[in-house]
Amino acid sequence: MTQDKLLCDIGFIGLGVMGKNLVLNLADNGYNIAAFDLSDEKVQAVIAQDKQENNTTTPRVYGCSSYTELLSQLKAPHLIVLSVPAGAPVDQVCENLIGAGIQPDDIIIDTGNSLWVDTVAREKKYKNNFLLFSSAVSGGEVGARFGPSLMPSGAPYAWARVKPIWEAISAKVDAVTGKPIERNQPGQTVDTGEPCAAYIGPAGAGHYVKMVHNGIEYADMQIICEAYHVLRIGLGLSCDEIADIFEHWNNGLLDSYLMEISVEVLRQKSSDTNTALVDLILDKAGQKGTGLWTAMSSLEVGCPAPTIAQAVYARSISSFKELREQASKDLSGPTVVSVSKEESQAIIEQLHDAIYCAKICAYAQGFQLMKLAEKEHGWTLDFASIAKIWRAGCIIRAVFLQSITEAFTRNENLDNLLLDKFFAEQLSERHVNWRKSICFATMNGIPTGALSSALAYYDSMRAAVLPANLLQGQRDFFGAHTFERVDKPAGKKYHVEWSSDERKTILIDD
Ligand code: 6PG
């Protein structure tokens, strides 16, 4: 490859969709990049795009054909960004860089969706070879190009070096309104506003927080899809009519990127049939695993996150298309009852509130999960700051994140969002509509697992008494697992001698 012998600021490995756009974003912000990918075609593609977008004759991106060449093109200590698939490819690249002569004071930033425990293990494993820093990226390809949300974590020494770069390339939010500052043109930069990049904590913490972001993303998407299903099946509306409703909602409390793109998807016509594309898309959802990891972590730390888990299950159940088709013939259910125009309008309004309430619960679950993980792993997470960096750039960006930021600013020790005064009021004003919406869906046989699980979560969280008393009795009956009593001091354990005739309740000694 022919190029100037000027040393670059940053090395970049992995020029897929995310990688290429991050490179161009870095270049727009004044950094010279030495870029490498196993596919030379991808290297040439980013150089060509840089030439096309860059007005000067000086290239900002230098293509490299090997790991050794990449290191030789960089200022020392080297700073190298990875954008490769999570798992084995990350280790493969790390090993290749060791082979190419990477030094202990060099920094590698993993921007993929790595499993957070892998990041912790890698930081330890490679500590004598280089410093592994991680920074999950959210925002898809457009975010990567014009301003993503970044969740960096690892050694503070590395963060000091990465911070100005990350703050430059990230999305920005107006400090007063909390609204994203627009940036959508090549060459454009934004130097004002609050950057959506904040240090999260030690190794692994950033990837954990990104994992929870994705868990919430799964729930948010599923909630919108269930609302679409109710409108399409329950009210028989067309895709364009649903798009109009979503568009209207997107100007209010439900203003979010996911609602906005749902409008676009619903309006899209297939270029060959000129009918609604969404009607032609096969109803089998894919997943790469971050939602599943979030649900698994919630079970491990003992944090209820049923709406996130349900969103993962909804994708799984969708994948059983053939089975569902068979069962749709064999299993009975209600037929959809037609409603008047007025009733239909009321159902639409109820559904709006159901989405909003379920969304509050999904975020409450995600934030509580991070809080419990924080304790378990000895991190110090700043929840107001996490909510702030999710206000723009990322997939779950929404007006709503400003209210969450304010809730954690009011009380940094808030145990659960539902206990915040603002959110508690929102839920009390709307829960009746939420219930009516679920009743309508249920009576018409339309599954609303995410909306319903969120309601069950809400009702469980606000219940001073749950049926776990009977459950403890059952456990004691078959397994002598003991129980505490409401009329005795806390911590004292009791057991009933179930097999004896007297069935005496006895106090178990510590
Ligand atoms: C983001 C996205 C991104 C990716 C998900 C999709 O924040 O930019 O979450 O990370 O699109 O991995 O995950 P699924 O393929 O599992 O839906």
Boltz pocket constraint, residues with backbone or C-beta under 6 A from the ligand:
constraints:
  - pocket:
      binder: B
      contacts: [[A, 113], [A, 137], [A, 138], [A, 139], [A, 140], [A, 214], [A, 217], [A, 286], [A, 287], [A, 288], [A, 289], [A, 290], [A, 291], [A, 394], [A, 395]]
      max_distance: 6.0
